[in-house]
Amino acid sequence: MKLSSALSSRGSERSLQHIFMVPILIALASLSGLAAALLGDGWFDVIGWIGLGIPAAVAGWCVYRT
């Protein structure tokens, strides 16, 4: 199999939006979780735990997959 056909079958023609969407969403979850945890108490703490837990869960899932 040629390298060019292998690359095209793996989806090498993805747009930048498709490539960076998940990392941007993870960064936004981290940022909102951190801001919520630092700015308030009560429900802000819950939002902070969720916002900071999402990137940790994604990282754990990636480690488990490999």
PDB file of N, CA, C and O in Angstrom:
ATOM      1  N   MET A   1       0.850  -1.179   0.000  1.00  0.00           N
ATOM      2  CA  MET A   1       0.000   0.000   0.000  1.00  0.00           C
ATOM      3  C   MET A   1       0.893   1.238   0.000  1.00  0.00           C
ATOM      4  O   MET A   1       1.854   1.334   0.763  1.00  0.00           O
ATOM      5  N   LYS A   2       0.554   2.170  -0.864  1.00  0.00           N
ATOM      6  CA  LYS A   2       1.321   3.400  -0.935  1.00  0.00           C
ATOM      7  C   LYS A   2       1.048   4.271   0.279  1.00  0.00           C
ATOM      8  O   LYS A   2      -0.022   4.196   0.884  1.00  0.00           O
ATOM      9  N   LEU A   3       2.020   5.092   0.628  1.00  0.00           N
ATOM     10  CA  LEU A   3       1.876   5.984   1.774  1.00  0.00           C
ATOM     11  C   LEU A   3       0.754   6.984   1.561  1.00  0.00           C
ATOM     12  O   LEU A   3       0.007   7.282   2.492  1.00  0.00           O
ATOM     13  N   SER A   4       0.626   7.505   0.353  1.00  0.00           N
ATOM     14  CA  SER A   4      -0.411   8.504   0.093  1.00  0.00           C
ATOM     15  C   SER A   4      -1.807   7.913   0.244  1.00  0.00           C
ATOM     16  O   SER A   4      -2.705   8.581   0.756  1.00  0.00           O
ATOM     17  N   SER A   5      -2.002   6.683  -0.191  1.00  0.00           N
ATOM     18  CA  SER A   5      -3.319   6.072  -0.031  1.00  0.00           C
ATOM     19  C   SER A   5      -3.588   5.727   1.420  1.00  0.00           C
ATOM     20  O   SER A   5      -4.735   5.781   1.863  1.00  0.00           O
ATOM     21  N   ALA A   6      -2.553   5.373   2.168  1.00  0.00           N
ATOM     22  CA  ALA A   6      -2.729   5.084   3.592  1.00  0.00           C
ATOM     23  C   ALA A   6      -3.096   6.346   4.354  1.00  0.00           C
ATOM     24  O   ALA A   6      -3.938   6.312   5.251  1.00  0.00           O
ATOM     25  N   LEU A   7      -2.464   7.464   3.997  1.00  0.00           N
ATOM     26  CA  LEU A   7      -2.782   8.714   4.677  1.00  0.00           C
ATOM     27  C   LEU A   7      -4.190   9.184   4.350  1.00  0.00           C
ATOM     28  O   LEU A   7      -4.902   9.659   5.234  1.00  0.00           O
ATOM     29  N   SER A   8      -4.601   9.060   3.096  1.00  0.00           N
ATOM     30  CA  SER A   8      -5.933   9.527   2.731  1.00  0.00           C
ATOM     31  C   SER A   8      -7.000   8.642   3.348  1.00  0.00           C
ATOM     32  O   SER A   8      -8.089   9.129   3.652  1.00  0.00           O
ATOM     33  N   SER A   9      -6.728   7.363   3.544  1.00  0.00           N
ATOM     34  CA  SER A   9      -7.715   6.485   4.163  1.00  0.00           C
ATOM     35  C   SER A   9      -7.835   6.754   5.658  1.00  0.00           C
ATOM     36  O   SER A   9      -8.848   6.405   6.264  1.00  0.00           O
ATOM     37  N   ARG A  10      -6.824   7.367   6.263  1.00  0.00           N
ATOM     38  CA  ARG A  10      -6.874   7.685   7.684  1.00  0.00           C
ATOM     39  C   ARG A  10      -7.494   9.043   7.933  1.00  0.00           C
ATOM     40  O   ARG A  10      -7.619   9.443   9.090  1.00  0.00           O
ATOM     41  N   GLY A  11      -7.884   9.765   6.908  1.00  0.00           N
ATOM     42  CA  GLY A  11      -8.549  11.040   7.084  1.00  0.00           C
ATOM     43  C   GLY A  11      -7.593  12.203   7.238  1.00  0.00           C
ATOM     44  O   GLY A  11      -7.770  13.037   8.126  1.00  0.00           O
ATOM     45  N   SER A  12      -6.586  12.270   6.390  1.00  0.00           N
ATOM     46  CA  SER A  12      -5.594  13.331   6.510  1.00  0.00           C
ATOM     47  C   SER A  12      -6.129  14.684   6.071  1.00  0.00           C
ATOM     48  O   SER A  12      -5.477  15.706   6.285  1.00  0.00           O
ATOM     49  N   GLU A  13      -7.296  14.701   5.465  1.00  0.00           N
ATOM     50  CA  GLU A  13      -7.852  15.948   4.960  1.00  0.00           C
ATOM     51  C   GLU A  13      -8.866  16.529   5.939  1.00  0.00           C
ATOM     52  O   GLU A  13      -9.927  16.992   5.521  1.00  0.00           O
ATOM     53  N   ARG A  14      -8.568  16.514   7.188  1.00  0.00           N
ATOM     54  CA  ARG A  14      -9.457  17.076   8.200  1.00  0.00           C
ATOM     55  C   ARG A  14      -9.250  18.574   8.295  1.00  0.00           C
ATOM     56  O   ARG A  14      -8.152  19.077   8.056  1.00  0.00           O
ATOM     57  N   SER A  15     -10.302  19.278   8.642  1.00  0.00           N
ATOM     58  CA  SER A  15     -10.186  20.721   8.795  1.00  0.00           C
ATOM     59  C   SER A  15      -9.593  21.048  10.159  1.00  0.00           C
ATOM     60  O   SER A  15      -9.591  20.214  11.064  1.00  0.00           O
ATOM     61  N   LEU A  16      -9.099  22.251  10.294  1.00  0.00           N
ATOM     62  CA  LEU A  16      -8.541  22.679  11.571  1.00  0.00           C
ATOM     63  C   LEU A  16      -9.601  22.656  12.665  1.00  0.00           C
ATOM     64  O   LEU A  16      -9.310  22.328  13.815  1.00  0.00           O
ATOM     65  N   GLN A  17     -10.824  23.005  12.304  1.00  0.00           N
ATOM     66  CA  GLN A  17     -11.907  22.978  13.287  1.00  0.00           C
ATOM     67  C   GLN A  17     -12.126  21.559  13.800  1.00  0.00           C
ATOM     68  O   GLN A  17     -12.332  21.359  14.997  1.00  0.00           O
ATOM     69  N   HIS A  18     -12.084  20.590  12.918  1.00  0.00           N
ATOM     70  CA  HIS A  18     -12.276  19.200  13.325  1.00  0.00           C
ATOM     71  C   HIS A  18     -11.124  18.711  14.210  1.00  0.00           C
ATOM     72  O   HIS A  18     -11.341  17.957  15.159  1.00  0.00           O
ATOM     73  N   ILE A  19      -9.924  19.138  13.898  1.00  0.00           N
ATOM     74  CA  ILE A  19      -8.747  18.690  14.648  1.00  0.00           C
ATOM     75  C   ILE A  19      -8.714  19.290  16.048  1.00  0.00           C
ATOM     76  O   ILE A  19      -8.415  18.583  17.010  1.00  0.00           O
ATOM     77  N   PHE A  20      -9.014  20.571  16.180  1.00  0.00           N
ATOM     78  CA  PHE A  20      -8.836  21.263  17.449  1.00  0.00           C
ATOM     79  C   PHE A  20     -10.099  21.407  18.286  1.00  0.00           C
ATOM     80  O   PHE A  20     -10.041  22.018  19.353  1.00  0.00           O
ATOM     81  N   MET A  21     -11.241  20.870  17.851  1.00  0.00           N
ATOM     82  CA  MET A  21     -12.487  21.054  18.587  1.00  0.00           C
ATOM     83  C   MET A  21     -12.433  20.420  19.976  1.00  0.00           C
ATOM     84  O   MET A  21     -12.791  21.071  20.958  1.00  0.00           O
ATOM     85  N   VAL A  22     -12.001  19.184  20.079  1.00  0.00           N
ATOM     86  CA  VAL A  22     -11.984  18.495  21.375  1.00  0.00           C
ATOM     87  C   VAL A  22     -10.974  19.137  22.334  1.00  0.00           C
ATOM     88  O   VAL A  22     -11.322  19.358  23.494  1.00  0.00           O
ATOM     89  N   PRO A  23      -9.745  19.446  21.910  1.00  0.00           N
ATOM     90  CA  PRO A  23      -8.833  20.124  22.840  1.00  0.00           C
ATOM     91  C   PRO A  23      -9.353  21.484  23.318  1.00  0.00           C
ATOM     92  O   PRO A  23      -9.139  21.860  24.470  1.00  0.00           O
ATOM     93  N   ILE A  24     -10.031  22.215  22.440  1.00  0.00           N
ATOM     94  CA  ILE A  24     -10.589  23.503  22.853  1.00  0.00           C
ATOM     95  C   ILE A  24     -11.704  23.305  23.864  1.00  0.00           C
ATOM     96  O   ILE A  24     -11.794  24.058  24.833  1.00  0.00           O
ATOM     97  N   LEU A  25     -12.564  22.299  23.657  1.00  0.00           N
ATOM     98  CA  LEU A  25     -13.637  22.022  24.619  1.00  0.00           C
ATOM     99  C   LEU A  25     -13.078  21.586  25.971  1.00  0.00           C
ATOM    100  O   LEU A  25     -13.614  21.963  27.014  1.00  0.00           O
ATOM    101  N   ILE A  26     -12.017  20.805  25.959  1.00  0.00           N
ATOM    102  CA  ILE A  26     -11.382  20.385  27.216  1.00  0.00           C
ATOM    103  C   ILE A  26     -10.776  21.593  27.925  1.00  0.00           C
ATOM    104  O   ILE A  26     -10.887  21.717  29.145  1.00  0.00           O
ATOM    105  N   ALA A  27     -10.141  22.475  27.175  1.00  0.00           N
ATOM    106  CA  ALA A  27      -9.560  23.681  27.773  1.00  0.00           C
ATOM    107  C   ALA A  27     -10.642  24.582  28.365  1.00  0.00           C
ATOM    108  O   ALA A  27     -10.459  25.141  29.445  1.00  0.00           O
ATOM    109  N   LEU A  28     -11.767  24.725  27.665  1.00  0.00           N
ATOM    110  CA  LEU A  28     -12.868  25.539  28.193  1.00  0.00           C
ATOM    111  C   LEU A  28     -13.474  24.928  29.453  1.00  0.00           C
ATOM    112  O   LEU A  28     -13.842  25.650  30.380  1.00  0.00           O
ATOM    113  N   ALA A  29     -13.579  23.606  29.489  1.00  0.00           N
ATOM    114  CA  ALA A  29     -14.083  22.942  30.700  1.00  0.00           C
ATOM    115  C   ALA A  29     -13.128  23.173  31.863  1.00  0.00           C
ATOM    116  O   ALA A  29     -13.567  23.433  32.984  1.00  0.00           O
ATOM    117  N   SER A  30     -11.829  23.080  31.607  1.00  0.00           N
ATOM    118  CA  SER A  30     -10.833  23.324  32.658  1.00  0.00           C
ATOM    119  C   SER A  30     -10.896  24.755  33.164  1.00  0.00           C
ATOM    120  O   SER A  30     -10.879  25.000  34.370  1.00  0.00           O
ATOM    121  N   LEU A  31     -10.967  25.690  32.237  1.00  0.00           N
ATOM    122  CA  LEU A  31     -10.991  27.097  32.602  1.00  0.00           C
ATOM    123  C   LEU A  31     -12.250  27.456  33.386  1.00  0.00           C
ATOM    124  O   LEU A  31     -12.176  28.157  34.395  1.00  0.00           O
ATOM    125  N   SER A  32     -13.401  26.978  32.926  1.00  0.00           N
ATOM    126  CA  SER A  32     -14.637  27.289  33.646  1.00  0.00           C
ATOM    127  C   SER A  32     -14.671  26.601  35.003  1.00  0.00           C
ATOM    128  O   SER A  32     -15.164  27.179  35.971  1.00  0.00           O
ATOM    129  N   GLY A  33     -14.161  25.388  35.091  1.00  0.00           N
ATOM    130  CA  GLY A  33     -14.108  24.689  36.377  1.00  0.00           C
ATOM    131  C   GLY A  33     -13.190  25.378  37.361  1.00  0.00           C
ATOM    132  O   GLY A  33     -13.522  25.510  38.539  1.00  0.00           O
ATOM    133  N   LEU A  34     -12.046  25.814  36.892  1.00  0.00           N
ATOM    134  CA  LEU A  34     -11.109  26.510  37.754  1.00  0.00           C
ATOM    135  C   LEU A  34     -11.675  27.843  38.221  1.00  0.00           C
ATOM    136  O   LEU A  34     -11.564  28.189  39.397  1.00  0.00           O
ATOM    137  N   ALA A  35     -12.281  28.590  37.306  1.00  0.00           N
ATOM    138  CA  ALA A  35     -12.867  29.880  37.669  1.00  0.00           C
ATOM    139  C   ALA A  35     -14.002  29.698  38.663  1.00  0.00           C
ATOM    140  O   ALA A  35     -14.093  30.449  39.633  1.00  0.00           O
ATOM    141  N   ALA A  36     -14.865  28.719  38.443  1.00  0.00           N
ATOM    142  CA  ALA A  36     -15.980  28.478  39.358  1.00  0.00           C
ATOM    143  C   ALA A  36     -15.483  28.065  40.735  1.00  0.00           C
ATOM    144  O   ALA A  36     -16.021  28.511  41.748  1.00  0.00           O
ATOM    145  N   ALA A  37     -14.463  27.217  40.781  1.00  0.00           N
ATOM    146  CA  ALA A  37     -13.942  26.758  42.065  1.00  0.00           C
ATOM    147  C   ALA A  37     -13.277  27.883  42.841  1.00  0.00           C
ATOM    148  O   ALA A  37     -13.325  27.901  44.071  1.00  0.00           O
ATOM    149  N   LEU A  38     -12.661  28.814  42.140  1.00  0.00           N
ATOM    150  CA  LEU A  38     -11.977  29.910  42.815  1.00  0.00           C
ATOM    151  C   LEU A  38     -12.898  31.057  43.208  1.00  0.00           C
ATOM    152  O   LEU A  38     -12.599  31.789  44.152  1.00  0.00           O
ATOM    153  N   LEU A  39     -14.005  31.227  42.508  1.00  0.00           N
ATOM    154  CA  LEU A  39     -14.842  32.406  42.712  1.00  0.00           C
ATOM    155  C   LEU A  39     -15.985  32.232  43.698  1.00  0.00           C
ATOM    156  O   LEU A  39     -16.511  33.228  44.195  1.00  0.00           O
ATOM    157  N   GLY A  40     -16.383  31.023  43.996  1.00  0.00           N
ATOM    158  CA  GLY A  40     -17.541  30.901  44.874  1.00  0.00           C
ATOM    159  C   GLY A  40     -17.570  29.613  45.667  1.00  0.00           C
ATOM    160  O   GLY A  40     -16.678  28.770  45.568  1.00  0.00           O
ATOM    161  N   ASP A  41     -18.624  29.487  46.456  1.00  0.00           N
ATOM    162  CA  ASP A  41     -18.855  28.291  47.268  1.00  0.00           C
ATOM    163  C   ASP A  41     -20.197  27.690  46.881  1.00  0.00           C
ATOM    164  O   ASP A  41     -20.943  28.258  46.083  1.00  0.00           O
ATOM    165  N   GLY A  42     -20.490  26.539  47.455  1.00  0.00           N
ATOM    166  CA  GLY A  42     -21.770  25.897  47.196  1.00  0.00           C
ATOM    167  C   GLY A  42     -21.808  25.282  45.805  1.00  0.00           C
ATOM    168  O   GLY A  42     -21.017  24.397  45.479  1.00  0.00           O
ATOM    169  N   TRP A  43     -22.737  25.764  44.995  1.00  0.00           N
ATOM    170  CA  TRP A  43     -22.875  25.224  43.638  1.00  0.00           C
ATOM    171  C   TRP A  43     -21.659  25.518  42.772  1.00  0.00           C
ATOM    172  O   TRP A  43     -21.372  24.775  41.833  1.00  0.00           O
ATOM    173  N   PHE A  44     -20.955  26.577  43.073  1.00  0.00           N
ATOM    174  CA  PHE A  44     -19.730  26.858  42.315  1.00  0.00           C
ATOM    175  C   PHE A  44     -18.695  25.758  42.536  1.00  0.00           C
ATOM    176  O   PHE A  44     -17.938  25.419  41.626  1.00  0.00           O
ATOM    177  N   ASP A  45     -18.666  25.206  43.738  1.00  0.00           N
ATOM    178  CA  ASP A  45     -17.750  24.091  43.989  1.00  0.00           C
ATOM    179  C   ASP A  45     -18.131  22.864  43.163  1.00  0.00           C
ATOM    180  O   ASP A  45     -17.262  22.163  42.646  1.00  0.00           O
ATOM    181  N   VAL A  46     -19.430  22.612  43.041  1.00  0.00           N
ATOM    182  CA  VAL A  46     -19.890  21.476  42.234  1.00  0.00           C
ATOM    183  C   VAL A  46     -19.519  21.687  40.773  1.00  0.00           C
ATOM    184  O   VAL A  46     -19.034  20.767  40.115  1.00  0.00           O
ATOM    185  N   ILE A  47     -19.742  22.881  40.270  1.00  0.00           N
ATOM    186  CA  ILE A  47     -19.371  23.195  38.888  1.00  0.00           C
ATOM    187  C   ILE A  47     -17.861  23.071  38.702  1.00  0.00           C
ATOM    188  O   ILE A  47     -17.391  22.607  37.663  1.00  0.00           O
ATOM    189  N   GLY A  48     -17.105  23.490  39.720  1.00  0.00           N
ATOM    190  CA  GLY A  48     -15.656  23.363  39.663  1.00  0.00           C
ATOM    191  C   GLY A  48     -15.204  21.916  39.604  1.00  0.00           C
ATOM    192  O   GLY A  48     -14.315  21.574  38.824  1.00  0.00           O
ATOM    193  N   TRP A  49     -15.810  21.058  40.427  1.00  0.00           N
ATOM    194  CA  TRP A  49     -15.461  19.635  40.414  1.00  0.00           C
ATOM    195  C   TRP A  49     -15.769  19.016  39.060  1.00  0.00           C
ATOM    196  O   TRP A  49     -14.977  18.234  38.533  1.00  0.00           O
ATOM    197  N   ILE A  50     -16.914  19.364  38.500  1.00  0.00           N
ATOM    198  CA  ILE A  50     -17.277  18.815  37.190  1.00  0.00           C
ATOM    199  C   ILE A  50     -16.331  19.343  36.114  1.00  0.00           C
ATOM    200  O   ILE A  50     -15.828  18.580  35.290  1.00  0.00           O
ATOM    201  N   GLY A  51     -16.095  20.651  36.129  1.00  0.00           N
ATOM    202  CA  GLY A  51     -15.234  21.250  35.112  1.00  0.00           C
ATOM    203  C   GLY A  51     -13.809  20.753  35.167  1.00  0.00           C
ATOM    204  O   GLY A  51     -13.172  20.583  34.128  1.00  0.00           O
ATOM    205  N   LEU A  52     -13.299  20.516  36.360  1.00  0.00           N
ATOM    206  CA  LEU A  52     -11.930  20.006  36.483  1.00  0.00           C
ATOM    207  C   LEU A  52     -11.870  18.484  36.387  1.00  0.00           C
ATOM    208  O   LEU A  52     -10.809  17.914  36.134  1.00  0.00           O
ATOM    209  N   GLY A  53     -13.000  17.836  36.588  1.00  0.00           N
ATOM    210  CA  GLY A  53     -13.047  16.377  36.469  1.00  0.00           C
ATOM    211  C   GLY A  53     -13.101  15.895  35.031  1.00  0.00           C
ATOM    212  O   GLY A  53     -12.621  14.805  34.721  1.00  0.00           O
ATOM    213  N   ILE A  54     -13.682  16.700  34.151  1.00  0.00           N
ATOM    214  CA  ILE A  54     -13.786  16.301  32.741  1.00  0.00           C
ATOM    215  C   ILE A  54     -12.409  16.079  32.115  1.00  0.00           C
ATOM    216  O   ILE A  54     -12.194  15.032  31.506  1.00  0.00           O
ATOM    217  N   PRO A  55     -11.460  17.024  32.239  1.00  0.00           N
ATOM    218  CA  PRO A  55     -10.133  16.765  31.656  1.00  0.00           C
ATOM    219  C   PRO A  55      -9.422  15.571  32.306  1.00  0.00           C
ATOM    220  O   PRO A  55      -8.708  14.832  31.628  1.00  0.00           O
ATOM    221  N   ALA A  56      -9.613  15.384  33.599  1.00  0.00           N
ATOM    222  CA  ALA A  56      -8.996  14.234  34.266  1.00  0.00           C
ATOM    223  C   ALA A  56      -9.603  12.926  33.752  1.00  0.00           C
ATOM    224  O   ALA A  56      -8.888  11.945  33.551  1.00  0.00           O
ATOM    225  N   ALA A  57     -10.913  12.915  33.541  1.00  0.00           N
ATOM    226  CA  ALA A  57     -11.570  11.716  33.015  1.00  0.00           C
ATOM    227  C   ALA A  57     -11.127  11.423  31.585  1.00  0.00           C
ATOM    228  O   ALA A  57     -10.920  10.264  31.227  1.00  0.00           O
ATOM    229  N   VAL A  58     -10.982  12.455  30.772  1.00  0.00           N
ATOM    230  CA  VAL A  58     -10.515  12.273  29.389  1.00  0.00           C
ATOM    231  C   VAL A  58      -9.090  11.734  29.391  1.00  0.00           C
ATOM    232  O   VAL A  58      -8.769  10.832  28.617  1.00  0.00           O
ATOM    233  N   ALA A  59      -8.236  12.272  30.247  1.00  0.00           N
ATOM    234  CA  ALA A  59      -6.854  11.791  30.328  1.00  0.00           C
ATOM    235  C   ALA A  59      -6.818  10.334  30.789  1.00  0.00           C
ATOM    236  O   ALA A  59      -6.060   9.530  30.247  1.00  0.00           O
ATOM    237  N   GLY A  60      -7.625   9.996  31.776  1.00  0.00           N
ATOM    238  CA  GLY A  60      -7.692   8.605  32.246  1.00  0.00           C
ATOM    239  C   GLY A  60      -8.190   7.671  31.164  1.00  0.00           C
ATOM    240  O   GLY A  60      -7.692   6.554  31.024  1.00  0.00           O
ATOM    241  N   TRP A  61      -9.168   8.123  30.400  1.00  0.00           N
ATOM    242  CA  TRP A  61      -9.699   7.306  29.304  1.00  0.00           C
ATOM    243  C   TRP A  61      -8.620   7.073  28.245  1.00  0.00           C
ATOM    244  O   TRP A  61      -8.492   5.971  27.711  1.00  0.00           O
ATOM    245  N   CYS A  62      -7.843   8.121  27.944  1.00  0.00           N
ATOM    246  CA  CYS A  62      -6.777   7.980  26.948  1.00  0.00           C
ATOM    247  C   CYS A  62      -5.680   7.033  27.431  1.00  0.00           C
ATOM    248  O   CYS A  62      -5.152   6.247  26.645  1.00  0.00           O
ATOM    249  N   VAL A  63      -5.341   7.101  28.694  1.00  0.00           N
ATOM    250  CA  VAL A  63      -4.334   6.205  29.255  1.00  0.00           C
ATOM    251  C   VAL A  63      -4.850   4.771  29.246  1.00  0.00           C
ATOM    252  O   VAL A  63      -4.100   3.842  28.947  1.00  0.00           O
ATOM    253  N   TYR A  64      -6.122   4.589  29.571  1.00  0.00           N
ATOM    254  CA  TYR A  64      -6.716   3.250  29.590  1.00  0.00           C
ATOM    255  C   TYR A  64      -6.759   2.632  28.193  1.00  0.00           C
ATOM    256  O   TYR A  64      -6.580   1.424  28.035  1.00  0.00           O
ATOM    257  N   ARG A  65      -6.998   3.467  27.185  1.00  0.00           N
ATOM    258  CA  ARG A  65      -7.079   2.998  25.798  1.00  0.00           C
ATOM    259  C   ARG A  65      -5.761   2.482  25.263  1.00  0.00           C
ATOM    260  O   ARG A  65      -5.741   1.579  24.427  1.00  0.00           O
ATOM    261  N   THR A  66      -4.652   3.047  25.739  1.00  0.00           N
ATOM    262  CA  THR A  66      -3.349   2.645  25.172  1.00  0.00           C
ATOM    263  C   THR A  66      -2.762   1.455  25.833  1.00  0.00           C
ATOM    264  O   THR A  66      -1.675   1.014  25.457  1.00  0.00           O
TER     265      THR A  66
END
